[in-house]
Amino acid sequence: MQTFDFPFHLVEDQYPQSSTVIQFGGGYQFATKPNGPDQITFKLTFKAMWFFERSPGVVDRDRDPQI
């Protein structure tokens, strides 16, 4: 697999609610065991790509491959 080489992005991790949490008195909580491993979703945002996509002729792919 190739290395992801695009530094101009934002990453947001989204964790699913896979177990049930029960609130007891005195601030105590009990969480049930999940059925399996959680599948984490990664959301990537590329604001720079949106800008340069709408500016034709600004980016030289050979000179600046990350942009």
Buried (B, 14 or more C-beta within 10 A) or exposed (E): EEEEEEEEEEEEEEEEEBEEEEEEEEEEEEEEEEEEEEEEEEEEEEEBBEEBEEEEEEBEEEEEEEB
